Amino acid sequence: MPTTRPFAYNTGATIANTSQVGNIAVGVGAERYDLNYGGVKWWNGPDEDLGYVVTHVTSGGTQPNPDNVPAYIGFWRSKFKTDNSFLDLSNFVARGLTAFTNTSQATIWLSGNGYWTSYVSSATTAPYTQLNTIASYLRNYMADFRNPNFYTYRLDGNGFYILDGGFDMYDNGNITTPWLTNGALFTGITAYSLANYPSAITYTNTATTVIDTDLNYVSLGYVQYGASQAATYHPLTVIGARNGVGKPIGWQIGGNSGADGGGTLASGLIYSGTNLSGFTTYAYFRETYNATDPSHCNLFILLGHTNWGSVFGNVFGFAAQPVSVGGCGGFLYNSGATTSNIVSIQTLLSKQNGVLVTSGECQTVVQNFVSRIKESLNY
């Protein structure tokens, strides 16, 4: 038996035993809608078993109908009853206004713009609950995340900063802070101290740790430099996700570069909403190279997925500090009223003798992170 429901055009108060989206009334009770219940004309919707329905208002009452009367209610239905087919339909509805990469974005926009939809989100899992699972899996594949000719820098400071890194890579650098709710910037060139970087994370935290109220993060590992440097957990990497809606997500880097204002800057957005294996992907890199010191390349990644119910906000911030300042500052973050369920990654790439880590090499690293995260969760 088909699954259908009645709809009416209603510009007045919500009618009893109905729900209302914009000017669309939706019958939810066992009323005699065929008798113009509530004083409005009702129309039966299409079979919802065959696809997801979007109900819309036709201006001027010109919607074709078998009764040949003015009608304001019309329907679209997705070709298939799948998330991808619903996204196709939603992007058709919103054509020229916006574009959706996941069903959460689509349903929020449709409802906010006066459309009713039969789509019900499948169960989602907030990624902050999966960070330990992801991290445990990624630790088995650290070599996948190293650029070609990777320089195994020395972790000769502590979990909060790299003191030198070997061959004057840093002068107290790679100080990592999440993009905070208050928007505070920590990309300066001062050395690490609790006073200078009160919200910096430590890469020694290899189980989920909470900072800034609801920012959960985990490091992929840290081995202190001794007589030599083990590459077990290189590149130095942190992963984070928030437990909440409407708060910014991302990472920022501060500290001093060993190049002391020399070298050359390379930076850029290398993925901007790209779908990689089902993950909506943004990635940005900031690098000092072309000095006698080892190059240092901070790679920032933001990931969303329909299984997480990810929603990207409308604000993306990214910046690279000029090398002349003498630091290593840079950041990538996303924010907005509906921002939620996004995974943020920061990893440190490098080559000896100031050789450039290319944007193409950074893209490969991003692809490898996505591939292994997908495997870790069976997505």
C-alpha positions as CSV (number, residue, x, y, z in Angstrom):
1,M,0.0,0.0,0.0
2,P,1.5,3.4,-1.0
3,T,2.7,5.8,1.8
4,T,1.1,9.2,1.2
5,R,-0.1,12.2,3.2
6,P,-2.2,15.3,2.6
7,F,-0.9,18.8,2.1
8,A,-2.5,22.3,1.9
9,Y,-1.6,25.9,1.2
10,N,-2.1,27.7,4.5
11,T,-1.1,31.3,5.2
12,G,-2.9,31.5,8.5
13,A,-2.3,30.0,11.9
14,T,-1.3,26.3,12.2
15,I,-4.4,24.1,11.9
16,A,-5.1,21.7,14.7
17,N,-3.7,18.2,14.0
18,T,-1.4,19.4,11.3
19,S,2.2,20.5,11.1
20,Q,3.3,23.6,9.3
21,V,6.5,24.4,7.3
22,G,6.4,27.9,5.8
23,N,3.0,28.1,4.1
24,I,2.6,24.4,3.7
25,A,0.3,22.5,6.1
26,V,0.8,18.8,6.5
27,G,-1.9,16.5,7.7
28,V,-0.9,14.3,10.6
29,G,-4.2,13.1,12.0
30,A,-7.2,11.0,10.9
31,E,-9.2,14.0,9.7
32,R,-11.6,14.3,6.7
33,Y,-9.1,16.3,4.6
34,D,-11.3,15.7,1.5
35,L,-13.9,18.0,3.2
36,N,-11.5,21.0,3.2
37,Y,-10.5,20.4,6.8
38,G,-9.5,23.7,8.5
39,G,-11.0,25.7,5.6
40,V,-8.3,24.9,3.1
41,K,-8.0,22.7,0.0
42,W,-6.0,19.5,0.6
43,W,-4.0,17.6,-2.0
44,N,-2.7,14.1,-1.6
45,G,1.1,13.8,-1.9
46,P,3.0,11.2,-4.1
47,D,4.0,7.8,-2.9
48,E,6.9,8.2,-0.5
49,D,8.0,4.6,-0.8
50,L,9.3,5.3,-4.3
51,G,11.6,8.2,-3.4
52,Y,12.0,11.2,-1.1
53,V,9.4,13.9,-1.6
54,V,9.9,17.7,-1.5
55,T,6.7,19.7,-1.3
56,H,6.8,23.3,-2.6
57,V,4.5,26.3,-3.0
58,T,3.6,27.3,-6.6
59,S,3.2,31.1,-6.7
60,G,0.1,32.5,-8.3
61,G,-1.8,29.2,-7.7
62,T,-0.9,27.9,-11.1
63,Q,0.0,24.4,-10.2
64,P,-1.6,22.0,-12.7
65,N,-4.2,19.7,-11.1
66,P,-7.0,17.4,-12.1
67,D,-9.7,19.6,-10.5
68,N,-8.7,22.6,-12.7
69,V,-8.9,25.0,-9.7
70,P,-6.2,27.4,-8.4
71,A,-3.6,25.3,-6.6
72,Y,-0.5,26.4,-4.7
73,I,0.9,23.0,-3.7
74,G,3.3,21.0,-5.9
75,F,5.6,18.1,-5.4
76,W,9.0,16.8,-6.5
77,R,10.3,13.3,-5.8
78,S,13.8,11.9,-5.9
79,K,14.4,9.2,-8.6
80,F,15.6,6.8,-5.9
81,K,15.1,6.5,-2.2
82,T,18.8,7.1,-1.4
83,D,20.8,9.8,0.2
84,N,22.6,10.6,-3.1
85,S,19.3,10.8,-5.0
86,F,17.8,13.1,-2.4
87,L,21.0,15.3,-2.6
88,D,20.5,15.5,-6.4
89,L,16.9,16.6,-5.9
90,S,17.8,19.1,-3.2
91,N,20.5,20.7,-5.4
92,F,18.0,20.9,-8.2
93,V,15.6,22.8,-5.9
94,A,18.3,25.1,-4.7
95,R,20.0,25.6,-8.1
96,G,21.6,29.0,-8.4
97,L,21.3,29.7,-4.7
98,T,23.5,27.2,-2.9
99,A,25.0,23.7,-3.3
100,F,24.8,20.8,-0.8
101,T,27.4,18.2,-0.1
102,N,25.4,16.3,2.6
103,T,21.9,15.6,3.5
104,S,22.0,17.6,6.8
105,Q,22.8,20.8,4.8
106,A,20.0,20.0,2.4
107,T,17.3,19.4,5.0
108,I,18.2,22.5,7.1
109,W,18.1,24.7,4.0
110,L,14.8,23.2,2.6
111,S,13.0,23.7,5.9
112,G,14.4,27.2,6.4
113,N,13.2,28.2,2.9
114,G,9.6,26.9,3.2
115,Y,9.9,23.4,1.7
116,W,8.7,20.3,3.3
117,T,10.5,17.0,2.8
118,S,9.9,13.4,3.7
119,Y,13.6,12.8,4.1
120,V,14.6,11.4,7.5
121,S,18.3,11.3,8.2
122,S,19.7,7.9,8.8
123,A,21.4,7.4,12.1
124,T,24.6,9.3,12.4
125,T,27.6,9.0,14.7
126,A,29.3,12.2,16.0
127,P,33.0,11.9,15.0
128,Y,34.3,13.1,18.4
129,T,33.2,9.7,19.7
130,Q,35.4,7.9,17.1
131,L,38.7,9.8,17.5
132,N,40.4,7.0,19.5
133,T,39.2,4.4,16.9
134,I,40.6,6.5,14.0
135,A,43.9,7.3,15.8
136,S,44.5,3.7,16.7
137,Y,44.1,2.6,13.1
138,L,46.1,5.5,11.6
139,R,49.1,4.7,13.8
140,N,49.5,1.5,11.7
141,Y,50.1,3.5,8.5
142,M,52.2,6.5,9.5
143,A,54.5,6.0,6.4
144,D,51.4,6.8,4.2
145,F,51.3,10.3,5.7
146,R,55.0,11.2,5.0
147,N,55.9,13.2,1.9
148,P,58.7,11.8,-0.4
149,N,62.2,12.3,1.0
150,F,60.7,13.0,4.4
151,Y,63.0,14.5,7.0
152,T,62.6,12.9,10.4
153,Y,62.9,16.0,12.5
154,R,63.9,15.7,16.1
155,L,61.3,16.1,18.8
156,D,63.8,17.8,21.1
157,G,61.5,20.1,23.0
158,N,58.5,18.6,24.7
159,G,54.9,17.7,23.6
160,F,54.0,21.4,23.2
161,Y,56.8,22.5,20.9
162,I,59.9,21.5,18.9
163,L,63.0,23.3,20.2
164,D,65.3,23.0,17.2
165,G,64.3,19.9,15.2
166,G,67.8,19.3,14.0
167,F,69.8,21.5,11.5
168,D,68.0,24.6,12.9
169,M,64.6,23.7,11.6
170,Y,63.0,25.7,14.4
171,D,63.9,28.1,17.2
172,N,61.0,26.9,19.4
173,G,58.2,26.2,16.9
174,N,55.2,24.2,15.8
175,I,53.1,25.2,18.8
176,T,49.7,23.9,18.0
177,T,46.4,25.5,19.3
178,P,42.8,24.6,18.2
179,W,40.8,27.4,16.7
180,L,39.1,28.6,19.9
181,T,35.5,29.5,20.5
182,N,36.6,33.1,21.4
183,G,38.6,33.4,18.2
184,A,41.9,34.2,19.9
185,L,44.9,34.1,17.6
186,F,48.0,32.2,18.6
187,T,50.2,32.4,15.5
188,G,52.9,34.7,16.8
189,I,56.7,34.0,17.0
190,T,57.1,34.0,20.7
191,A,58.5,30.8,22.4
192,Y,56.3,28.4,24.1
193,S,55.1,29.1,27.6
194,L,51.7,28.5,29.3
195,A,51.2,32.3,29.5
196,N,51.9,32.8,25.8
197,Y,49.9,29.8,24.6
198,P,47.4,28.9,27.3
199,S,45.3,26.6,25.1
200,A,48.1,24.8,23.2
201,I,47.8,21.0,22.9
202,T,50.5,18.5,23.7
203,Y,51.3,15.8,21.2
204,T,51.9,13.4,24.1
205,N,48.2,13.0,24.6
206,T,47.5,9.8,22.7
207,A,44.0,9.3,24.2
208,T,41.1,11.7,23.6
209,T,41.6,14.9,25.6
210,V,39.1,17.8,26.0
211,I,40.0,21.4,25.7
212,D,38.0,24.7,25.1
213,T,34.9,23.1,26.7
214,D,34.1,20.6,23.9
215,L,37.0,20.3,21.6
216,N,38.2,16.6,21.7
217,Y,41.6,15.9,20.3
218,V,44.1,13.0,20.1
219,S,47.7,12.8,19.0
220,L,48.9,10.0,16.7
221,G,52.0,9.6,18.9
222,Y,55.1,11.2,20.2
223,V,58.6,9.8,20.9
224,Q,61.1,12.1,22.6
225,Y,64.4,12.7,20.9
226,G,67.4,11.0,22.6
227,A,70.6,9.9,20.9
228,S,68.6,9.5,17.8
229,Q,65.1,10.2,16.6
230,A,62.6,7.3,16.1
231,A,60.3,7.9,13.1
232,T,57.6,5.7,14.6
233,Y,55.0,8.5,14.9
234,H,56.2,10.9,12.2
235,P,54.7,13.0,10.9
236,L,53.6,14.7,14.1
237,T,49.8,14.7,13.8
238,V,46.8,15.8,15.9
239,I,43.1,15.0,15.1
240,G,40.2,16.9,16.7
241,A,36.4,17.2,16.6
242,R,33.9,19.2,18.7
243,N,30.9,17.9,20.7
244,G,28.4,20.6,19.8
245,V,26.9,22.9,17.2
246,G,27.8,26.3,16.0
247,K,31.4,26.4,17.3
248,P,34.5,26.9,15.1
249,I,36.8,23.9,14.3
250,G,40.3,24.0,13.0
251,W,44.0,24.4,14.0
252,Q,46.5,27.2,14.2
253,I,50.3,27.1,14.5
254,G,52.7,29.5,16.3
255,G,56.4,29.7,17.1
256,N,59.7,30.7,15.6
257,S,61.2,29.3,12.4
258,G,64.9,28.4,12.2
259,A,65.1,30.3,8.9
260,D,65.0,33.6,10.9
261,G,63.0,35.5,8.3
262,G,64.8,33.9,5.3
263,G,63.6,31.3,2.9
264,T,60.5,31.4,0.7
265,L,56.8,31.0,1.5
266,A,54.6,28.4,-0.1
267,S,50.9,28.2,0.8
268,G,47.5,27.5,-0.6
269,L,44.1,25.9,-0.4
270,I,44.6,22.5,-2.1
271,Y,41.1,21.1,-1.6
272,S,37.9,23.2,-1.2
273,G,34.9,21.1,-0.6
274,T,36.1,18.3,-2.8
275,N,34.5,14.9,-2.4
276,L,37.3,12.4,-1.7
277,S,35.9,8.8,-1.2
278,G,32.7,10.2,0.3
279,F,34.4,12.7,2.5
280,T,33.9,16.5,2.0
281,T,37.5,17.7,2.1
282,Y,39.1,21.1,2.7
283,A,42.9,21.3,3.0
284,Y,45.4,24.1,3.3
285,F,49.2,24.2,3.7
286,R,51.7,26.7,4.9
287,E,55.5,26.1,4.4
288,T,58.8,27.8,4.8
289,Y,61.4,26.4,2.3
290,N,64.4,27.4,0.2
291,A,66.6,28.0,3.3
292,T,69.6,26.0,4.4
293,D,67.4,24.7,7.2
294,P,64.9,21.9,6.8
295,S,61.6,23.0,5.3
296,H,58.6,22.9,7.6
297,C,55.2,22.4,6.1
298,N,52.1,22.5,8.2
299,L,49.2,20.7,6.5
300,F,45.7,21.5,7.8
301,I,42.7,19.3,6.9
302,L,38.9,19.5,7.5
303,L,36.7,16.5,6.8
304,G,33.0,15.9,6.8
305,H,30.9,12.9,6.0
306,T,27.2,12.0,5.8
307,N,27.6,9.3,8.3
308,W,28.7,11.9,10.8
309,G,25.9,14.3,9.9
310,S,28.6,16.9,9.1
311,V,27.6,20.5,8.5
312,F,30.1,23.1,7.3
313,G,29.4,26.7,8.2
314,N,29.6,29.6,5.8
315,V,32.9,31.0,7.2
316,F,36.3,29.6,6.2
317,G,39.4,31.2,7.5
318,F,42.9,30.4,6.4
319,A,46.1,32.4,6.4
320,A,49.9,32.0,6.1
321,Q,52.3,34.3,8.0
322,P,54.9,35.8,5.7
323,V,58.4,34.3,6.2
324,S,59.9,37.7,6.7
325,V,58.2,37.8,10.2
326,G,60.5,34.9,11.2
327,G,57.7,32.6,12.4
328,C,55.8,29.5,11.2
329,G,52.2,30.9,11.7
330,G,49.2,29.6,9.8
331,F,45.7,28.3,10.3
332,L,42.6,26.8,8.7
333,Y,39.2,26.8,10.4
334,N,35.5,26.6,9.7
335,S,32.7,28.3,11.6
336,G,29.0,29.2,11.4
337,A,25.7,28.8,13.3
338,T,25.2,25.2,12.1
339,T,28.8,24.0,12.0
340,S,29.0,20.5,13.5
341,N,30.6,17.1,13.3
342,I,33.7,18.0,11.4
343,V,37.1,16.4,11.9
344,S,40.1,18.6,11.9
345,I,43.7,17.4,11.3
346,Q,47.1,19.1,11.5
347,T,50.2,17.3,10.4
348,L,53.9,18.5,10.0
349,L,55.7,17.6,6.8
350,S,59.3,18.3,6.0
351,K,62.4,17.8,3.7
352,Q,66.0,18.4,4.4
353,N,68.1,21.4,3.0
354,G,65.0,23.6,2.5
355,V,63.6,21.5,-0.3
356,L,60.0,22.2,-1.2
357,V,57.2,19.9,-0.1
358,T,55.0,20.4,-3.2
359,S,51.3,21.0,-3.2
360,G,50.9,17.8,-5.1
361,E,52.7,15.9,-2.4
362,C,50.5,17.5,0.2
363,Q,47.4,16.4,-1.8
364,T,48.7,12.8,-1.8
365,V,49.0,13.0,2.0
366,V,45.5,14.3,2.3
367,Q,44.2,11.5,0.1
368,N,46.0,8.9,2.2
369,F,44.5,10.3,5.4
370,V,41.0,10.1,3.9
371,S,41.5,6.6,2.6
372,R,42.8,5.3,5.9
373,I,40.0,7.0,7.9
374,K,37.5,5.5,5.6
375,E,38.9,2.1,6.3
376,S,39.1,2.6,10.0
377,L,35.3,3.2,10.2
378,N,34.2,0.9,7.4
379,Y,32.6,3.8,5.5
